[in-house]
C-alpha cells in the first residue's frame, strides 16, 4: 500500500504541515512549511506536493500589483532545506507540477492587463500562453449587494495537469472567466471565455460546471455527467474513482456529495451545513461545518481556506462521521490518478 500524505493546517495554528495519514488513527507530522495562507489567488493552493518526497510552496516578498508572493520554493517533505525554483518580479498566482514532478506550470501576471502561463522544464522557462488578467472587485472577501451576492459559491481558479500528464488546464470563474486546455506540446485544444467553471481532473476526464450542470471533457468531446447539478469546488480521490463536491439544497443549506465516476452514482454523505469537502485518502473525506448564516443568507458564503468552526472526517467504508482537528486540506499525495 502506498503512503498517504497530506498538506494540512491543524486546530489552533495557521502552519501548513505535512502529515502522514496512512494510518488515520495514528497520523504523524513529518514536516512544517510555516505560516502561510491555505490559498493564494482566487482559491489556488499556496502549497502542493511535487512528488512523494518533495513539497513546493510560494513565498518571498509581495508583488506590487496583486500583493501575492513572488517566489516558489521546493523542499523535502520536512520543509527544509528550501530551493528557489522561481523568483519573479511579479506574483506567482498559481502553480502545478506534472505527475512525474519534472515540469512546473505556473501563472504570473503582466501588470493588470494579462497573465502568462509558464512551463519550467530541465531549467528552461518558456511562456506557453497569454491569458486575461485575474480581475477582482472586493466581493471575494466581502458580502456584495444585488447580483453579486453569494459569490463564494462561484469564484474558483484552478491550474492543473491531467493525471496522465498529457494535458494542462486553466479554469477561472470570477469577474473574468476562461477555460483552456493544452496538450503536452503546448498546443491549445479547447477554449471558452464564459460559462465553464469548477473543474477537476479524474483520470483522463476533465469535469466542469456549466449552465447544463456538470459536464465532462474527454479527448475533445463533451458530454453531460450530472444534469442540473451546480457543484462547488469538487475534488477527486487519489485513485481517481470518486469526486467529492458541495452543493446546496432548496433551502440553501450545503451538503457534501460523492460521485462514483464509473457508475455515475451519487451519494449524499448526510447532514446539512457540510461544506468544502476534500479527499484525505481514498477512504476518508474531510469537510467543514458551514455557518448557519450562509443558508439563511445573512452572511456571505466562505471561500476555501482555514475553517474556524467544526470539521469532520467521513469514513466511506463505515459510513460514519467523526470530528477532526484538521482545519484545511491544502493538497494530498498521491494526486488523483
N, C-alpha and C positions, 0 to 999 in steps of 0.2 A: 504494500500500500504506500502511495506517495505521501510525503509530508505536507500537511496543510498549514499555510502561513497566512497571517492577516495583518494589515496595517490598520490600527485602530486607535481611538482615544478611549481612556477609561474614566470612570466616575471620579470627579474631583480634580481633574487635570486636563490641560489642553496640549499635553505632549503626545505626539504621534509615536506609538511604539510598535515594534514587531512582535507578534505573538505566535507561538506555535500552538495551534488549536487542533492538532491531530487527535489528541485525547481531550475531548471537550470538558471532561470532568477534572482534568489536571493540566490546564493551559500554562504555558511558560512564556515569560517575556525574554526575548532574545536580544533586543536592541532598542535604542531610543534615538529618534531623529530630531528631538527637540520640540519646542513650542511653535507650531505652525497652524494656520487655519486649515481645516479639513479640505476646503475647496478654494480654488482661485478662479479668476474669470467669472463666468456665469455658470457655476456648478462644475467646473473642470477640477479633477483631483489635484491636490498640491503634491502628492507623493504616489509613487507606483512601484511595483516590483518590476525590475528589469530582467530578472531570472530567479531561479530558486535560491540563489545565494547573494543576489545584489538588489539594492533598492536605489531609487532615484527620486530626487525631490528638488523643489525650487527654493531659492534663497537669494541673498545678496541685496543690494540697495534697490530702492523702488524706482520704477520708471516715472518720468515727469508727467506723461500723459495719462497713464492708467493707474499709477500707484501700485503696480504689481511687481514682484521680484524679477530681476533681470539675469539671474544665473540659474543653471541647472547642474546639480551635483549627482554623482554616482558613488555608492559606498557599499561595503559588505553589509549584511543584514544587522550587524551590531551597531551600525550608524557611523562608524569611522574606521579608517581614515577616509576623508572625502576627496574626491577628484572632481575638478571642474570640467564638465562636458561642454557646456555652452555658457558664454559670457557675452551679453549683448548690451547695447545702449538702450534698447527698447525691451519691453516686458516679454517674458515667456508666458504666454496666456494659457496654453495647453500643450500637453506632450503625450506621446505614446511610444512604446517600444514594440518592435516586431516580435513575433513569438519566439524566435531564436535569440533575441536580445542583441542582434548585431546592427540593427538600424533604428535610429531615433527619428521620429517625426515630431516637429514642434511648430507652433504658431507664434508669430511675432508681429506686432503692429507696425505700420508705416505711417506714423503720425495718427491723425484722427480719420484719415481717408480710406485706409485699407489695411489688409492683413496679408502676410506672406506665409505660405506653408513651406517649411524646410524639411529636407531629409539629410541626415548626417550618417554616413556610412564609410568605414575604413578611413576616417579622418577627412573625408571630403564632404563639405556642407554645400548643398545645392538648393536653389529655390525651385519648388515643384509647381507652385501655382500662386496666383494673386486672388485674394478673396475680399469681399466687402468687410469694412471695419465692424467690430462689435460696437453696437450703439446702446447706450444706457441712458436712462432718464429719471432715475430716482425710485421708480416703482420696484426695483429689485430688492430694496431694503425697507421701504415704507408702504403703508396702505395708500392706494390711489383711488380717486373717485371714478364714477361712470364706467365706461367700457374697460378701464384698466384695473378694475377690481380683480382680486384673486389671481394676480399674475404669478404667484408662487406655484400654481399648478401648471404653468405654461412655459416659463423660462427654462431653457435647457441648452447645454453646449457640450458636444462630445467629439473628440478626435480619437479614432480607434482603428487599429489593424484588425482585419478578419483573422480568426483563429488559425487559418492555414497560411497566413502571410501573403496571400495573393491579391488582397485589396486593402485599400485605406479609405476611410470615410471621415467626413466632417459634416456634422449636422448641428445647426444652431437655430433656435427659435427665440426671438426677442423683438426689439424694435426693428432690427434687420433679421431676416430669416434666409437660410440657404441650406441646400442638401447637395453634397458632392460625393462621388465615389470614383477613385482612381484604381487602375490595375497596378501590378508590381513594377511596371515600366514607367509609371508616372503619367500614363495616358488617362484623360478624363473619359469615363464611360457612362456616367449618369449624373444628371444635373437638374435641379429645380430651385427656384428662388423663393417660393412661398408654399405654405401648407403642409410641409413634412417636418416632423419633429420627433422627440422621444425615441431615439434609435438605440438598438442593441444588436450586436452580432451573436449568433448562436450557430456554431459550425460554419457552413458556407452560406448562411442566410442572414440578411440584414433586415430586422424587423423595425418598423417605424409607424408613427401615428399620422394619419391624415383625416380628411373630412369623412371618409367612409368607415373609419375605425382603424384597427391595427392591420397593416399591410406587410407583405414580405417581398423583398427583392432577392432574386437568385439568378445569376447568370444573365442579367439583363431583363428578366421577366418579373413582373409584379403581380402578385395575387393577394387575395384577402384572407387573413387569418382569423381575426376576431371582429366581425362586422358590428359597428355601432359602439364598440368599447373605446373609451377615452382613457387609456392608461397613462400613468405618471411615472417618470424616471425608472424604467424597467432595468433589471439586472439579470444576467444569465448565470446559471450554475457553472461551477468549474468543469463539469463533464459535458456541458452544452445541452443537456437533455431537458432542462426546465428554464423558465423565465419567471422571476418574481416581479410583481408590479403593484402599485397602488391605484385604486380607482374609487370614485365616490358613488354612494347610493343616492336615491331620490331625495333624501333629506340632507344631503351634503356631507355625510359622515364618510371618513376614509376607511377603506378595507384593504387588506393585503390578499392578493390572489397569486396562485402559481399555475402557469401554463405548462402542460406537458407538450413539448414541441413535436413529438412523434404522433401522438394520438389526437392532439388538439383539445384534450380535456382540461378544463379549468377548475381549480379547487379554491374556494374561499377559506382562508385559514381561520376565519371566525373572529368575532369581536369587532365592535365599532371603534373608530378612533385609532386604528392601527395604520401607520404611515411609513414612508421612506424605506421599504424593505431592501435587503441585500443578502445574498448568499454568503454565509461564513464558510461553509463547506457544502458538499453535495447534499448532506443530510439536514443541515441547520440553516434556518433563515432568521436573520436579525431584523428587528424593526422597532420603531419608537411609538410611544403614545402621543397622539396629536392632541393639542389643547382643545377643549370643548368649544372655545370661542370661534374656532375656524369653521366648524359646521354651522354654528349659529350666525356666521357672517358678521361677527362683531370685532374680528381681528383678521389680519391677512394670513393666508397660508404660509407656512415656514418653508425656507429653502433647505435643501440638503446641507447639513453641517453637523455641528455638535449638539446633540439633544440635551435639553435642560430638564426634561421630565423623565418618566419611567421608560425603560427599554426592555426588550424581551428577546428570547431565543425560542423559535418554534422548531420542534423535532418532527420532521416529515415522516419518520418511521413510526414513532409512538403517537403522533398527532397530539402532542402536548406542548403547552406554553410554560416557560419559566422566566423569572426575572434575570436581567443581565446587567453586568457592570460596564459593558461596552456602551459608549455614548456616540460613536460614529464608526462606520466601516468605510475606510478610505479606499482600500484595494485588498484583493486576496490572491493567493497563489495556491494552485495553478490558476492561470487565467482561463477564461471559458474556452472549451475545446470546439 
